[in-house]
C-alpha cells in the first residue's frame, strides 16, 4: 500500500464520496481484478466476488474467449441455417399440440 500525503488522501476520499454506488462498485471490481490478476498472470479471465468475469489486465498470452461463450465463431458459422421458415414457425415446428407449455 502506498503512503499518501494528507492532501492526496483527502482528494481521494472526496473523489470516492462523489461516486454513485454503481461507479464505486465498478471501480472496486476493477481494482480486485487488477490485484488478483497480478498473482495469476496465466489466467485471461478473473471471476470477481460479484460472480462476473473480468479481463485480467496482467494477462499477456493469446486472446481467450469469454468463459461463458459456449461456441466459437467458427462453430456458429458452420451451423446450417434454414431461412425458408420464419423463426417462430421453425422454433415450434417440433410441437404437435397447440397447448404445449415448456414450463
PyMOL commands that place a pseudoatom at each C-alpha (Angstrom):
pseudoatom trace, name=CA, resn=UNK, resi=1, chain=A, elem=C, hetatm=0, pos=[0.000, 0.000, 0.000]
pseudoatom trace, name=CA, resn=UNK, resi=2, chain=A, elem=C, hetatm=0, pos=[1.320, 3.408, -0.876]
pseudoatom trace, name=CA, resn=UNK, resi=3, chain=A, elem=C, hetatm=0, pos=[1.697, 6.187, 1.670]
pseudoatom trace, name=CA, resn=UNK, resi=4, chain=A, elem=C, hetatm=0, pos=[-0.492, 9.140, 0.773]
pseudoatom trace, name=CA, resn=UNK, resi=5, chain=A, elem=C, hetatm=0, pos=[0.035, 12.680, 1.886]
pseudoatom trace, name=CA, resn=UNK, resi=6, chain=A, elem=C, hetatm=0, pos=[-2.836, 14.311, 3.757]
pseudoatom trace, name=CA, resn=UNK, resi=7, chain=A, elem=C, hetatm=0, pos=[-3.854, 16.352, 0.700]
pseudoatom trace, name=CA, resn=UNK, resi=8, chain=A, elem=C, hetatm=0, pos=[-3.740, 13.335, -1.626]
pseudoatom trace, name=CA, resn=UNK, resi=9, chain=A, elem=C, hetatm=0, pos=[-5.708, 11.209, 0.840]
pseudoatom trace, name=CA, resn=UNK, resi=10, chain=A, elem=C, hetatm=0, pos=[-8.331, 13.945, 1.230]
pseudoatom trace, name=CA, resn=UNK, resi=11, chain=A, elem=C, hetatm=0, pos=[-8.619, 14.340, -2.546]
pseudoatom trace, name=CA, resn=UNK, resi=12, chain=A, elem=C, hetatm=0, pos=[-9.050, 10.568, -2.982]
pseudoatom trace, name=CA, resn=UNK, resi=13, chain=A, elem=C, hetatm=0, pos=[-11.701, 10.447, -0.240]
pseudoatom trace, name=CA, resn=UNK, resi=14, chain=A, elem=C, hetatm=0, pos=[-13.638, 13.336, -1.822]
pseudoatom trace, name=CA, resn=UNK, resi=15, chain=A, elem=C, hetatm=0, pos=[-13.471, 11.608, -5.199]
pseudoatom trace, name=CA, resn=UNK, resi=16, chain=A, elem=C, hetatm=0, pos=[-14.774, 8.329, -3.756]
pseudoatom trace, name=CA, resn=UNK, resi=17, chain=A, elem=C, hetatm=0, pos=[-17.619, 10.170, -1.987]
pseudoatom trace, name=CA, resn=UNK, resi=18, chain=A, elem=C, hetatm=0, pos=[-18.666, 11.749, -5.291]
pseudoatom trace, name=CA, resn=UNK, resi=19, chain=A, elem=C, hetatm=0, pos=[-19.122, 8.373, -6.990]
pseudoatom trace, name=CA, resn=UNK, resi=20, chain=A, elem=C, hetatm=0, pos=[-22.507, 6.715, -7.279]
pseudoatom trace, name=CA, resn=UNK, resi=21, chain=A, elem=C, hetatm=0, pos=[-22.858, 3.268, -5.739]
pseudoatom trace, name=CA, resn=UNK, resi=22, chain=A, elem=C, hetatm=0, pos=[-22.582, 1.643, -9.170]
pseudoatom trace, name=CA, resn=UNK, resi=23, chain=A, elem=C, hetatm=0, pos=[-19.473, 3.593, -10.105]
pseudoatom trace, name=CA, resn=UNK, resi=24, chain=A, elem=C, hetatm=0, pos=[-17.888, 2.763, -6.756]
pseudoatom trace, name=CA, resn=UNK, resi=25, chain=A, elem=C, hetatm=0, pos=[-18.638, -0.967, -7.083]
pseudoatom trace, name=CA, resn=UNK, resi=26, chain=A, elem=C, hetatm=0, pos=[-17.380, -0.973, -10.675]
pseudoatom trace, name=CA, resn=UNK, resi=27, chain=A, elem=C, hetatm=0, pos=[-14.113, 0.614, -9.560]
pseudoatom trace, name=CA, resn=UNK, resi=28, chain=A, elem=C, hetatm=0, pos=[-13.849, -1.912, -6.726]
pseudoatom trace, name=CA, resn=UNK, resi=29, chain=A, elem=C, hetatm=0, pos=[-14.304, -4.846, -9.124]
pseudoatom trace, name=CA, resn=UNK, resi=30, chain=A, elem=C, hetatm=0, pos=[-11.664, -3.414, -11.495]
pseudoatom trace, name=CA, resn=UNK, resi=31, chain=A, elem=C, hetatm=0, pos=[-9.292, -2.992, -8.560]
pseudoatom trace, name=CA, resn=UNK, resi=32, chain=A, elem=C, hetatm=0, pos=[-9.975, -6.581, -7.459]
pseudoatom trace, name=CA, resn=UNK, resi=33, chain=A, elem=C, hetatm=0, pos=[-9.313, -7.895, -10.979]
pseudoatom trace, name=CA, resn=UNK, resi=34, chain=A, elem=C, hetatm=0, pos=[-6.058, -5.955, -11.125]
pseudoatom trace, name=CA, resn=UNK, resi=35, chain=A, elem=C, hetatm=0, pos=[-4.836, -7.141, -7.722]
pseudoatom trace, name=CA, resn=UNK, resi=36, chain=A, elem=C, hetatm=0, pos=[-5.944, -10.748, -8.142]
pseudoatom trace, name=CA, resn=UNK, resi=37, chain=A, elem=C, hetatm=0, pos=[-4.784, -10.836, -11.774]
pseudoatom trace, name=CA, resn=UNK, resi=38, chain=A, elem=C, hetatm=0, pos=[-1.274, -9.756, -10.779]
pseudoatom trace, name=CA, resn=UNK, resi=39, chain=A, elem=C, hetatm=0, pos=[-0.976, -13.020, -8.854]
pseudoatom trace, name=CA, resn=UNK, resi=40, chain=A, elem=C, hetatm=0, pos=[-2.426, -15.137, -11.676]
pseudoatom trace, name=CA, resn=UNK, resi=41, chain=A, elem=C, hetatm=0, pos=[-0.936, -13.828, -14.901]
pseudoatom trace, name=CA, resn=UNK, resi=42, chain=A, elem=C, hetatm=0, pos=[-1.625, -17.132, -16.699]
pseudoatom trace, name=CA, resn=UNK, resi=43, chain=A, elem=C, hetatm=0, pos=[-5.423, -16.604, -16.500]
pseudoatom trace, name=CA, resn=UNK, resi=44, chain=A, elem=C, hetatm=0, pos=[-7.078, -14.410, -19.107]
pseudoatom trace, name=CA, resn=UNK, resi=45, chain=A, elem=C, hetatm=0, pos=[-10.257, -14.011, -17.055]
pseudoatom trace, name=CA, resn=UNK, resi=46, chain=A, elem=C, hetatm=0, pos=[-10.830, -13.395, -13.338]
pseudoatom trace, name=CA, resn=UNK, resi=47, chain=A, elem=C, hetatm=0, pos=[-14.059, -14.360, -11.558]
pseudoatom trace, name=CA, resn=UNK, resi=48, chain=A, elem=C, hetatm=0, pos=[-14.987, -11.495, -9.237]
pseudoatom trace, name=CA, resn=UNK, resi=49, chain=A, elem=C, hetatm=0, pos=[-16.758, -11.846, -5.870]
pseudoatom trace, name=CA, resn=UNK, resi=50, chain=A, elem=C, hetatm=0, pos=[-19.863, -10.476, -7.640]
pseudoatom trace, name=CA, resn=UNK, resi=51, chain=A, elem=C, hetatm=0, pos=[-19.891, -13.548, -9.917]
pseudoatom trace, name=CA, resn=UNK, resi=52, chain=A, elem=C, hetatm=0, pos=[-18.858, -11.589, -13.009]
pseudoatom trace, name=CA, resn=UNK, resi=53, chain=A, elem=C, hetatm=0, pos=[-15.965, -12.353, -15.339]
pseudoatom trace, name=CA, resn=UNK, resi=54, chain=A, elem=C, hetatm=0, pos=[-13.412, -9.579, -15.696]
pseudoatom trace, name=CA, resn=UNK, resi=55, chain=A, elem=C, hetatm=0, pos=[-10.482, -9.426, -18.117]
pseudoatom trace, name=CA, resn=UNK, resi=56, chain=A, elem=C, hetatm=0, pos=[-7.163, -9.874, -16.385]
pseudoatom trace, name=CA, resn=UNK, resi=57, chain=A, elem=C, hetatm=0, pos=[-5.163, -6.687, -17.056]
pseudoatom trace, name=CA, resn=UNK, resi=58, chain=A, elem=C, hetatm=0, pos=[-1.905, -8.587, -16.382]
pseudoatom trace, name=CA, resn=UNK, resi=59, chain=A, elem=C, hetatm=0, pos=[-2.539, -11.414, -18.883]
pseudoatom trace, name=CA, resn=UNK, resi=60, chain=A, elem=C, hetatm=0, pos=[-0.162, -11.331, -21.869]
pseudoatom trace, name=CA, resn=UNK, resi=61, chain=A, elem=C, hetatm=0, pos=[-0.982, -14.610, -23.621]
pseudoatom trace, name=CA, resn=UNK, resi=62, chain=A, elem=C, hetatm=0, pos=[-3.054, -15.292, -26.721]
pseudoatom trace, name=CA, resn=UNK, resi=63, chain=A, elem=C, hetatm=0, pos=[-6.616, -13.988, -26.794]
pseudoatom trace, name=CA, resn=UNK, resi=64, chain=A, elem=C, hetatm=0, pos=[-9.048, -16.243, -24.931]
pseudoatom trace, name=CA, resn=UNK, resi=65, chain=A, elem=C, hetatm=0, pos=[-12.834, -16.410, -25.402]
pseudoatom trace, name=CA, resn=UNK, resi=66, chain=A, elem=C, hetatm=0, pos=[-15.091, -15.328, -22.588]
pseudoatom trace, name=CA, resn=UNK, resi=67, chain=A, elem=C, hetatm=0, pos=[-15.528, -18.239, -20.146]
pseudoatom trace, name=CA, resn=UNK, resi=68, chain=A, elem=C, hetatm=0, pos=[-19.293, -18.290, -20.719]
pseudoatom trace, name=CA, resn=UNK, resi=69, chain=A, elem=C, hetatm=0, pos=[-19.056, -18.367, -24.521]
pseudoatom trace, name=CA, resn=UNK, resi=70, chain=A, elem=C, hetatm=0, pos=[-20.063, -21.904, -25.363]
pseudoatom trace, name=CA, resn=UNK, resi=71, chain=A, elem=C, hetatm=0, pos=[-19.428, -21.789, -29.117]
pseudoatom trace, name=CA, resn=UNK, resi=72, chain=A, elem=C, hetatm=0, pos=[-16.662, -20.272, -31.133]
pseudoatom trace, name=CA, resn=UNK, resi=73, chain=A, elem=C, hetatm=0, pos=[-17.393, -18.036, -34.112]
pseudoatom trace, name=CA, resn=UNK, resi=74, chain=A, elem=C, hetatm=0, pos=[-16.293, -20.841, -36.441]
pseudoatom trace, name=CA, resn=UNK, resi=75, chain=A, elem=C, hetatm=0, pos=[-18.793, -23.274, -34.879]
pseudoatom trace, name=CA, resn=UNK, resi=76, chain=A, elem=C, hetatm=0, pos=[-21.624, -20.787, -35.183]
pseudoatom trace, name=CA, resn=UNK, resi=77, chain=A, elem=C, hetatm=0, pos=[-20.741, -20.023, -38.806]
pseudoatom trace, name=CA, resn=UNK, resi=78, chain=A, elem=C, hetatm=0, pos=[-20.584, -23.745, -39.643]
pseudoatom trace, name=CA, resn=UNK, resi=79, chain=A, elem=C, hetatm=0, pos=[-24.118, -24.453, -38.400]
pseudoatom trace, name=CA, resn=UNK, resi=80, chain=A, elem=C, hetatm=0, pos=[-26.621, -24.905, -41.210]
pseudoatom trace, name=CA, resn=UNK, resi=81, chain=A, elem=C, hetatm=0, pos=[-29.348, -22.291, -41.344]
pseudoatom trace, name=CA, resn=UNK, resi=82, chain=A, elem=C, hetatm=0, pos=[-32.897, -22.825, -42.505]
pseudoatom trace, name=CA, resn=UNK, resi=83, chain=A, elem=C, hetatm=0, pos=[-34.049, -19.438, -43.750]
pseudoatom trace, name=CA, resn=UNK, resi=84, chain=A, elem=C, hetatm=0, pos=[-37.056, -20.855, -45.587]
pseudoatom trace, name=CA, resn=UNK, resi=85, chain=A, elem=C, hetatm=0, pos=[-39.175, -20.926, -42.393]
pseudoatom trace, name=CA, resn=UNK, resi=86, chain=A, elem=C, hetatm=0, pos=[-39.910, -17.904, -40.234]
pseudoatom trace, name=CA, resn=UNK, resi=87, chain=A, elem=C, hetatm=0, pos=[-38.200, -18.053, -36.846]
pseudoatom trace, name=CA, resn=UNK, resi=88, chain=A, elem=C, hetatm=0, pos=[-41.319, -18.697, -34.748]
pseudoatom trace, name=CA, resn=UNK, resi=89, chain=A, elem=C, hetatm=0, pos=[-42.548, -21.435, -37.070]
pseudoatom trace, name=CA, resn=UNK, resi=90, chain=A, elem=C, hetatm=0, pos=[-39.166, -23.183, -37.071]
pseudoatom trace, name=CA, resn=UNK, resi=91, chain=A, elem=C, hetatm=0, pos=[-38.858, -22.803, -33.310]
pseudoatom trace, name=CA, resn=UNK, resi=92, chain=A, elem=C, hetatm=0, pos=[-42.151, -24.552, -32.575]
pseudoatom trace, name=CA, resn=UNK, resi=93, chain=A, elem=C, hetatm=0, pos=[-42.203, -26.983, -35.514]
pseudoatom trace, name=CA, resn=UNK, resi=94, chain=A, elem=C, hetatm=0, pos=[-41.489, -29.964, -33.209]
pseudoatom trace, name=CA, resn=UNK, resi=95, chain=A, elem=C, hetatm=0, pos=[-44.605, -29.252, -31.125]
pseudoatom trace, name=CA, resn=UNK, resi=96, chain=A, elem=C, hetatm=0, pos=[-47.658, -31.199, -32.268]
pseudoatom trace, name=CA, resn=UNK, resi=97, chain=A, elem=C, hetatm=0, pos=[-50.137, -29.930, -29.699]
pseudoatom trace, name=CA, resn=UNK, resi=98, chain=A, elem=C, hetatm=0, pos=[-51.096, -26.233, -29.519]
pseudoatom trace, name=CA, resn=UNK, resi=99, chain=A, elem=C, hetatm=0, pos=[-51.449, -26.484, -25.729]
pseudoatom trace, name=CA, resn=UNK, resi=100, chain=A, elem=C, hetatm=0, pos=[-47.786, -27.385, -25.182]
pseudoatom trace, name=CA, resn=UNK, resi=101, chain=A, elem=C, hetatm=0, pos=[-46.163, -25.263, -22.466]
pseudoatom trace, name=CA, resn=UNK, resi=102, chain=A, elem=C, hetatm=0, pos=[-42.406, -25.649, -21.973]
pseudoatom trace, name=CA, resn=UNK, resi=103, chain=A, elem=C, hetatm=0, pos=[-42.557, -24.743, -18.289]
for i in range(1, 103): cmd.bond("trace and resi %d" % i, "trace and resi %d" % (i + 1))
show_as sticks, trace
zoom trace
